[in-house]
Amino acid sequence: MDEWEPDNMGRIHLKTFYYWIMPADVVGRWVWNIPLPIGKEDYILLLKQKFQKISGKVAIQGKKVSIADGQLKGDWLSFRVKHKIQQQTVLMQFNGHVTGDTIVGRLEVQGGPSAGNQEWLAKRVP
């Protein structure tokens, strides 16, 4: 499979087996908002992809923050973002399933005014 690294591999006797999971297409610009006590905050995620490897940046309050620990396994996407909201450091863990131009999942927020768990829905835009 040339440059495409397997998601898993194993051996049985003298044979080596490789396993690939077909990744969802996540390239592009994704938007969503998160309710805060002072109103909604808008997010824009720009994702790049090479097979199952992803990278990207999230625009929050006019600042671009790199995502960390990005993973894509089939249609399952996860990544973390660390930034400041109202002078408080916030760690956000995003997890969701990709279906076409929609990601639906859960968001866990540690720190800041929105600490806790909530639903997360992002839409890909042109």
KEFI-492827 format. One record per atom (N, C-alpha, C): residue number from 1; atom name; x, y, z. Coordinates in nm, 3 decimals. Each point is the difference from the previous one (the first is absolute). Layout:
(rec NUM,'CA',(X,Y,Z))
...
//
This chain:
(rec 1,'N',(0.083,-0.119,0.000))
(rec 1,'CA',(-0.083,0.119,0.000))
(rec 1,'C',(0.087,0.125,0.000))
(rec 2,'N',(0.125,-0.016,-0.037))
(rec 2,'CA',(0.091,0.111,-0.021))
(rec 2,'C',(0.016,0.086,0.125))
(rec 3,'N',(-0.041,0.128,-0.003))
(rec 3,'CA',(0.022,0.092,0.111))
(rec 3,'C',(-0.101,-0.015,0.113))
(rec 4,'N',(-0.109,-0.071,-0.023))
(rec 4,'CA',(-0.106,-0.010,0.099))
(rec 4,'C',(0.039,-0.099,0.109))
(rec 5,'N',(0.027,0.053,0.118))
(rec 5,'CA',(0.039,-0.085,0.113))
(rec 5,'C',(-0.121,-0.079,0.050))
(rec 6,'N',(0.020,-0.128,0.036))
(rec 6,'CA',(-0.114,-0.078,0.050))
(rec 6,'C',(-0.044,0.049,0.138))
(rec 7,'N',(-0.128,-0.019,0.029))
(rec 7,'CA',(-0.054,0.033,0.132))
(rec 7,'C',(0.040,-0.105,0.102))
(rec 8,'N',(0.028,-0.119,-0.048))
(rec 8,'CA',(0.039,-0.109,0.088))
(rec 8,'C',(0.071,-0.107,-0.083))
(rec 9,'N',(0.074,-0.085,0.066))
(rec 9,'CA',(0.064,-0.112,-0.069))
(rec 9,'C',(0.020,-0.113,0.100))
(rec 10,'N',(0.015,-0.119,-0.051))
(rec 10,'CA',(0.021,-0.116,0.087))
(rec 10,'C',(0.070,-0.110,-0.076))
(rec 11,'N',(0.038,-0.101,0.075))
(rec 11,'CA',(0.069,-0.115,-0.060))
(rec 11,'C',(-0.069,-0.129,0.043))
(rec 12,'N',(-0.012,-0.089,-0.095))
(rec 12,'CA',(-0.047,-0.136,0.028))
(rec 12,'C',(0.102,-0.090,-0.066))
(rec 13,'N',(0.069,-0.077,0.084))
(rec 13,'CA',(0.112,-0.083,-0.046))
(rec 13,'C',(0.102,0.089,-0.070))
(rec 14,'N',(0.028,-0.023,-0.125))
(rec 14,'CA',(0.099,0.079,-0.072))
(rec 14,'C',(-0.063,0.107,-0.089))
(rec 15,'N',(-0.131,0.014,0.005))
(rec 15,'CA',(-0.070,0.097,-0.084))
(rec 15,'C',(-0.030,0.128,0.078))
(rec 16,'N',(0.021,0.114,-0.065))
(rec 16,'CA',(-0.035,0.129,0.058))
(rec 16,'C',(-0.125,0.052,-0.069))
(rec 17,'N',(-0.095,0.046,0.083))
(rec 17,'CA',(-0.125,0.053,-0.051))
(rec 17,'C',(-0.011,0.147,0.036))
(rec 18,'N',(-0.051,0.079,-0.095))
(rec 18,'CA',(-0.017,0.144,0.020))
(rec 18,'C',(-0.148,0.033,-0.006))
(rec 19,'N',(-0.039,0.102,0.079))
(rec 19,'CA',(-0.140,0.037,0.011))
(rec 19,'C',(-0.013,0.152,-0.019))
(rec 20,'N',(-0.083,0.041,-0.096))
(rec 20,'CA',(-0.026,0.141,-0.024))
(rec 20,'C',(-0.148,0.027,0.022))
(rec 21,'N',(-0.031,0.113,0.061))
(rec 21,'CA',(-0.138,0.045,0.014))
(rec 21,'C',(-0.016,0.119,-0.095))
(rec 22,'N',(-0.098,-0.007,-0.088))
(rec 22,'CA',(-0.023,0.108,-0.095))
(rec 22,'C',(-0.045,0.124,0.076))
(rec 23,'N',(0.082,0.107,-0.001))
(rec 23,'CA',(-0.037,0.120,0.076))
(rec 23,'C',(-0.106,0.085,-0.071))
(rec 24,'N',(-0.082,0.065,0.079))
(rec 24,'CA',(-0.096,0.097,-0.054))
(rec 24,'C',(0.078,0.118,-0.057))
(rec 25,'N',(-0.061,0.071,-0.092))
(rec 25,'CA',(0.059,0.122,-0.055))
(rec 25,'C',(-0.034,0.115,0.094))
(rec 26,'N',(0.102,0.056,0.066))
(rec 26,'CA',(-0.023,0.109,0.095))
(rec 26,'C',(0.068,0.131,-0.041))
(rec 27,'N',(0.061,0.002,-0.117))
(rec 27,'CA',(0.070,0.120,-0.047))
(rec 27,'C',(-0.097,0.116,-0.013))
(rec 28,'N',(0.043,0.117,0.043))
(rec 28,'CA',(-0.081,0.118,-0.024))
(rec 28,'C',(-0.023,0.084,0.124))
(rec 29,'N',(-0.100,0.085,-0.015))
(rec 29,'CA',(-0.034,0.098,0.103))
(rec 29,'C',(-0.129,-0.044,0.070))
(rec 30,'N',(0.005,-0.012,0.131))
(rec 30,'CA',(-0.114,-0.044,0.082))
(rec 30,'C',(-0.036,0.112,0.097))
(rec 31,'N',(-0.128,0.022,0.023))
(rec 31,'CA',(-0.044,0.106,0.092))
(rec 31,'C',(-0.099,-0.055,0.102))
(rec 32,'N',(0.002,0.060,0.119))
(rec 32,'CA',(-0.096,-0.030,0.105))
(rec 32,'C',(0.007,0.112,0.103))
(rec 33,'N',(-0.092,-0.002,0.096))
(rec 33,'CA',(0.010,0.094,0.110))
(rec 33,'C',(-0.029,-0.073,0.131))
(rec 34,'N',(0.046,0.062,0.107))
(rec 34,'CA',(-0.015,-0.057,0.134))
(rec 34,'C',(-0.066,0.105,0.088))
(rec 35,'N',(-0.109,-0.039,0.069))
(rec 35,'CA',(-0.065,0.098,0.088))
(rec 35,'C',(0.086,0.029,0.123))
(rec 36,'N',(0.012,0.129,0.031))
(rec 36,'CA',(0.070,0.046,0.121))
(rec 36,'C',(-0.100,0.083,0.081))
(rec 37,'N',(0.030,0.022,0.127))
(rec 37,'CA',(-0.090,0.085,0.080))
(rec 37,'C',(-0.019,0.140,-0.060))
(rec 38,'N',(0.099,0.048,-0.076))
(rec 38,'CA',(-0.009,0.135,-0.058))
(rec 38,'C',(-0.046,-0.002,-0.146))
(rec 39,'N',(-0.041,-0.116,-0.051))
(rec 39,'CA',(-0.044,-0.012,-0.139))
(rec 39,'C',(0.071,-0.115,-0.069))
(rec 40,'N',(-0.021,-0.013,-0.129))
(rec 40,'CA',(0.062,-0.109,-0.076))
(rec 40,'C',(0.138,0.041,-0.051))
(rec 41,'N',(0.091,-0.096,-0.001))
(rec 41,'CA',(0.133,0.024,-0.056))
(rec 41,'C',(0.015,-0.084,-0.126))
(rec 42,'N',(0.040,0.065,-0.110))
(rec 42,'CA',(0.014,-0.067,-0.129))
(rec 42,'C',(0.140,-0.059,-0.016))
(rec 43,'N',(0.006,-0.117,-0.065))
(rec 43,'CA',(0.125,-0.070,-0.026))
(rec 43,'C',(0.008,-0.034,-0.148))
(rec 44,'N',(0.119,0.009,-0.055))
(rec 44,'CA',(0.026,-0.041,-0.138))
(rec 44,'C',(0.121,-0.092,0.003))
(rec 45,'N',(-0.017,-0.122,-0.050))
(rec 45,'CA',(0.107,-0.101,-0.004))
(rec 45,'C',(0.042,-0.020,-0.144))
(rec 46,'N',(0.129,0.015,-0.027))
(rec 46,'CA',(0.055,-0.028,-0.132))
(rec 46,'C',(0.080,-0.129,0.009))
(rec 47,'N',(-0.048,-0.105,-0.065))
(rec 47,'CA',(0.064,-0.132,0.009))
(rec 47,'C',(0.073,-0.035,-0.129))
(rec 48,'N',(0.118,-0.062,0.019))
(rec 48,'CA',(0.077,-0.061,-0.109))
(rec 48,'C',(0.002,-0.149,0.028))
(rec 49,'N',(0.019,-0.079,-0.106))
(rec 49,'CA',(-0.004,-0.145,0.016))
(rec 49,'C',(0.089,-0.067,-0.102))
(rec 50,'N',(0.072,-0.103,0.045))
(rec 50,'CA',(0.073,-0.090,-0.089))
(rec 50,'C',(-0.030,-0.140,0.050))
(rec 51,'N',(-0.085,-0.069,-0.072))
(rec 51,'CA',(-0.052,-0.129,0.042))
(rec 51,'C',(-0.070,0.016,0.135))
(rec 52,'N',(0.044,-0.071,0.106))
(rec 52,'CA',(-0.065,0.011,0.130))
(rec 52,'C',(0.068,0.101,0.092))
(rec 53,'N',(0.101,0.068,-0.047))
(rec 53,'CA',(0.071,0.100,0.081))
(rec 53,'C',(-0.061,0.138,-0.024))
(rec 54,'N',(-0.031,0.069,0.110))
(rec 54,'CA',(-0.061,0.132,-0.012))
(rec 54,'C',(0.080,0.104,0.078))
(rec 55,'N',(-0.013,0.123,-0.045))
(rec 55,'CA',(0.057,0.114,0.072))
(rec 55,'C',(-0.089,0.119,-0.031))
(rec 56,'N',(0.013,0.103,0.082))
(rec 56,'CA',(-0.081,0.117,-0.027))
(rec 56,'C',(0.009,0.105,0.108))
(rec 57,'N',(-0.075,0.106,-0.022))
(rec 57,'CA',(-0.006,0.112,0.094))
(rec 57,'C',(-0.145,0.040,0.020))
(rec 58,'N',(-0.028,0.047,0.122))
(rec 58,'CA',(-0.133,0.051,0.033))
(rec 58,'C',(0.012,0.150,0.022))
(rec 59,'N',(-0.086,0.077,-0.065))
(rec 59,'CA',(-0.005,0.145,0.022))
(rec 59,'C',(-0.101,0.026,0.112))
(rec 60,'N',(0.051,0.061,0.108))
(rec 60,'CA',(-0.081,0.032,0.117))
(rec 60,'C',(0.029,0.145,0.037))
(rec 61,'N',(-0.102,0.081,0.003))
(rec 61,'CA',(0.014,0.141,0.036))
(rec 61,'C',(0.112,0.068,-0.081))
(rec 62,'N',(0.008,-0.032,-0.128))
(rec 62,'CA',(0.098,0.061,-0.088))
(rec 62,'C',(0.140,-0.058,0.009))
(rec 63,'N',(0.022,-0.099,0.087))
(rec 63,'CA',(0.131,-0.063,0.013))
(rec 63,'C',(-0.007,-0.142,-0.055))
(rec 64,'N',(0.109,-0.043,-0.065))
(rec 64,'CA',(0.007,-0.137,-0.051))
(rec 64,'C',(0.079,-0.086,0.098))
(rec 65,'N',(-0.061,-0.113,0.039))
(rec 65,'CA',(0.060,-0.092,0.096))
(rec 65,'C',(0.013,-0.136,-0.069))
(rec 66,'N',(0.119,-0.060,0.004))
(rec 66,'CA',(0.019,-0.132,-0.060))
(rec 66,'C',(-0.073,-0.107,0.079))
(rec 67,'N',(-0.057,-0.097,-0.072))
(rec 67,'CA',(-0.062,-0.114,0.069))
(rec 67,'C',(0.112,-0.094,0.045))
(rec 68,'N',(-0.029,-0.079,0.103))
(rec 68,'CA',(0.096,-0.098,0.051))
(rec 68,'C',(-0.066,-0.137,0.001))
(rec 69,'N',(0.083,-0.102,-0.008))
(rec 69,'CA',(-0.046,-0.139,0.008))
(rec 69,'C',(-0.113,-0.031,-0.098))
(rec 70,'N',(0.009,0.053,-0.121))
(rec 70,'CA',(-0.102,-0.028,-0.101))
(rec 70,'C',(0.002,-0.144,-0.044))
(rec 71,'N',(-0.116,-0.063,0.001))
(rec 71,'CA',(-0.013,-0.140,-0.044))
(rec 71,'C',(-0.121,-0.015,-0.089))
(rec 72,'N',(0.015,-0.083,-0.103))
(rec 72,'CA',(-0.109,-0.032,-0.090))
(rec 72,'C',(0.003,-0.149,-0.025))
(rec 73,'N',(-0.101,-0.069,0.048))
(rec 73,'CA',(-0.013,-0.145,-0.020))
(rec 73,'C',(-0.134,-0.026,-0.065))
(rec 74,'N',(0.003,-0.021,-0.131))
(rec 74,'CA',(-0.125,-0.015,-0.073))
(rec 74,'C',(-0.076,0.131,0.002))
(rec 75,'N',(-0.121,-0.003,0.059))
(rec 75,'CA',(-0.080,0.123,0.010))
(rec 75,'C',(0.007,0.062,0.139))
(rec 76,'N',(0.091,-0.047,0.085))
(rec 76,'CA',(0.016,0.050,0.136))
(rec 76,'C',(0.115,0.100,0.006))
(rec 77,'N',(-0.030,0.124,0.041))
(rec 77,'CA',(0.098,0.107,0.005))
(rec 77,'C',(0.014,0.047,0.145))
(rec 78,'N',(0.124,0.026,0.042))
(rec 78,'CA',(0.021,0.059,0.133))
(rec 78,'C',(0.123,0.090,-0.005))
(rec 79,'N',(-0.004,0.105,0.082))
(rec 79,'CA',(0.112,0.091,0.014))
(rec 79,'C',(-0.019,0.084,0.125))
(rec 80,'N',(0.108,0.067,0.042))
(rec 80,'CA',(-0.004,0.088,0.117))
(rec 80,'C',(0.041,0.141,-0.038))
(rec 81,'N',(-0.052,0.095,0.074))
(rec 81,'CA',(0.036,0.141,-0.018))
(rec 81,'C',(0.019,0.060,0.139))
(rec 82,'N',(0.110,0.074,0.015))
(rec 82,'CA',(0.027,0.069,0.127))
(rec 82,'C',(0.010,0.149,-0.030))
(rec 83,'N',(-0.079,0.081,0.072))
(rec 83,'CA',(0.004,0.145,-0.021))
(rec 83,'C',(-0.055,0.070,0.124))
(rec 84,'N',(-0.012,0.132,-0.008))
(rec 84,'CA',(-0.050,0.078,0.114))
(rec 84,'C',(-0.136,0.061,-0.034))
(rec 85,'N',(-0.092,-0.009,0.095))
(rec 85,'CA',(-0.129,0.066,-0.008))
(rec 85,'C',(-0.014,0.081,0.128))
(rec 86,'N',(-0.025,0.127,-0.012))
(rec 86,'CA',(-0.015,0.089,0.115))
(rec 86,'C',(0.115,-0.018,0.100))
(rec 87,'N',(0.122,0.001,-0.051))
(rec 87,'CA',(0.123,-0.010,0.080))
(rec 87,'C',(0.017,-0.135,0.071))
(rec 88,'N',(-0.075,-0.101,-0.039))
(rec 88,'CA',(0.013,-0.133,0.059))
(rec 88,'C',(0.045,-0.100,-0.106))
(rec 89,'N',(0.095,-0.086,0.034))
(rec 89,'CA',(0.046,-0.103,-0.092))
(rec 89,'C',(-0.108,-0.108,-0.010))
(rec 90,'N',(-0.032,-0.035,-0.123))
(rec 90,'CA',(-0.106,-0.096,-0.028))
(rec 90,'C',(0.056,-0.111,-0.088))
(rec 91,'N',(-0.028,-0.125,0.037))
(rec 91,'CA',(0.036,-0.116,-0.081))
(rec 91,'C',(-0.129,-0.060,-0.053))
(rec 92,'N',(-0.009,-0.012,-0.133))
(rec 92,'CA',(-0.121,-0.052,-0.064))
(rec 92,'C',(0.034,-0.128,-0.074))
(rec 93,'N',(-0.074,-0.108,0.029))
(rec 93,'CA',(0.016,-0.128,-0.068))
(rec 93,'C',(-0.122,-0.021,-0.089))
(rec 94,'N',(0.023,-0.003,-0.131))
(rec 94,'CA',(-0.107,-0.020,-0.097))
(rec 94,'C',(0.002,-0.144,-0.049))
(rec 95,'N',(-0.116,-0.066,-0.003))
(rec 95,'CA',(-0.016,-0.136,-0.053))
(rec 95,'C',(-0.127,-0.003,-0.082))
(rec 96,'N',(0.005,-0.059,-0.119))
(rec 96,'CA',(-0.122,-0.008,-0.078))
(rec 96,'C',(0.009,-0.090,-0.121))
(rec 97,'N',(-0.117,-0.029,-0.055))
(rec 97,'CA',(-0.012,-0.081,-0.121))
(rec 97,'C',(-0.023,0.093,-0.119))
(rec 98,'N',(0.072,-0.026,-0.107))
(rec 98,'CA',(-0.010,0.080,-0.122))
(rec 98,'C',(-0.096,-0.069,-0.096))
(rec 99,'N',(-0.100,0.075,-0.045))
(rec 99,'CA',(-0.092,-0.048,-0.103))
(rec 99,'C',(-0.013,0.111,-0.103))
(rec 100,'N',(0.067,-0.018,-0.112))
(rec 100,'CA',(-0.003,0.103,-0.105))
(rec 100,'C',(0.059,0.131,0.050))
(rec 101,'N',(-0.083,0.103,0.004))
(rec 101,'CA',(0.045,0.134,0.041))
(rec 101,'C',(-0.042,0.034,0.142))
(rec 102,'N',(-0.021,-0.103,0.084))
(rec 102,'CA',(-0.042,0.022,0.139))
(rec 102,'C',(0.082,-0.087,0.094))
(rec 103,'N',(0.036,0.058,0.113))
(rec 103,'CA',(0.062,-0.076,0.110))
(rec 103,'C',(-0.093,0.014,0.119))
(rec 104,'N',(-0.040,-0.112,0.058))
(rec 104,'CA',(-0.086,-0.001,0.118))
(rec 104,'C',(0.071,-0.079,0.108))
(rec 105,'N',(0.009,0.058,0.119))
(rec 105,'CA',(0.068,-0.071,0.108))
(rec 105,'C',(-0.012,0.071,0.132))
(rec 106,'N',(0.103,-0.020,0.081))
(rec 106,'CA',(0.004,0.055,0.136))
(rec 106,'C',(0.122,0.089,0.015))
(rec 107,'N',(-0.016,0.099,0.085))
(rec 107,'CA',(0.107,0.091,0.034))
(rec 107,'C',(0.016,-0.001,0.151))
(rec 108,'N',(0.122,-0.022,0.047))
(rec 108,'CA',(0.030,0.008,0.142))
(rec 108,'C',(0.087,0.123,0.022))
(rec 109,'N',(-0.046,0.090,0.085))
(rec 109,'CA',(0.072,0.124,0.028))
(rec 109,'C',(0.049,-0.004,0.144))
(rec 110,'N',(0.131,0.021,0.017))
(rec 110,'CA',(0.059,0.008,0.134))
(rec 110,'C',(0.049,0.142,0.021))
(rec 111,'N',(-0.053,0.068,0.102))
(rec 111,'CA',(0.037,0.138,0.030))
(rec 111,'C',(-0.089,0.098,-0.072))
(rec 112,'N',(0.002,0.123,0.046))
(rec 112,'CA',(-0.076,0.106,-0.065))
(rec 112,'C',(-0.148,-0.002,0.033))
(rec 113,'N',(-0.075,0.094,-0.058))
(rec 113,'CA',(-0.142,0.017,0.032))
(rec 113,'C',(-0.090,-0.110,-0.056))
(rec 114,'N',(0.049,-0.081,-0.094))
(rec 114,'CA',(-0.082,-0.106,-0.060))
(rec 114,'C',(0.044,-0.139,0.040))
(rec 115,'N',(0.069,-0.014,0.112))
(rec 115,'CA',(0.049,-0.131,0.044))
(rec 115,'C',(-0.116,-0.100,0.005))
(rec 116,'N',(0.029,-0.122,-0.044))
(rec 116,'CA',(-0.099,-0.106,-0.001))
(rec 116,'C',(-0.007,-0.067,-0.135))
(rec 117,'N',(-0.103,-0.080,-0.020))
(rec 117,'CA',(-0.020,-0.074,-0.124))
(rec 117,'C',(-0.121,0.054,-0.074))
(rec 118,'N',(0.008,0.001,-0.131))
(rec 118,'CA',(-0.114,0.043,-0.081))
(rec 118,'C',(0.007,-0.064,-0.137))
(rec 119,'N',(-0.110,0.009,-0.072))
(rec 119,'CA',(-0.002,-0.049,-0.137))
(rec 119,'C',(0.079,0.095,-0.088))
(rec 120,'N',(0.055,-0.056,-0.108))
(rec 120,'CA',(0.078,0.080,-0.094))
(rec 120,'C',(-0.047,-0.033,-0.141))
(rec 121,'N',(-0.028,0.104,-0.079))
(rec 121,'CA',(-0.041,-0.018,-0.138))
(rec 121,'C',(0.072,0.103,-0.086))
(rec 122,'N',(0.076,-0.048,-0.096))
(rec 122,'CA',(0.074,0.088,-0.090))
(rec 122,'C',(-0.045,-0.026,-0.143))
(rec 123,'N',(0.001,0.104,-0.081))
(rec 123,'CA',(-0.037,-0.009,-0.141))
(rec 123,'C',(0.117,0.045,-0.087))
(rec 124,'N',(0.024,-0.074,-0.108))
(rec 124,'CA',(0.103,0.041,-0.096))
(rec 124,'C',(-0.061,0.105,-0.093))
(rec 125,'N',(0.078,0.105,-0.022))
(rec 125,'CA',(-0.048,0.108,-0.088))
(rec 125,'C',(0.100,0.020,-0.113))
(rec 126,'N',(-0.050,0.048,-0.116))
(rec 126,'CA',(0.092,0.022,-0.113))
(rec 126,'C',(0.098,0.112,0.026))
//
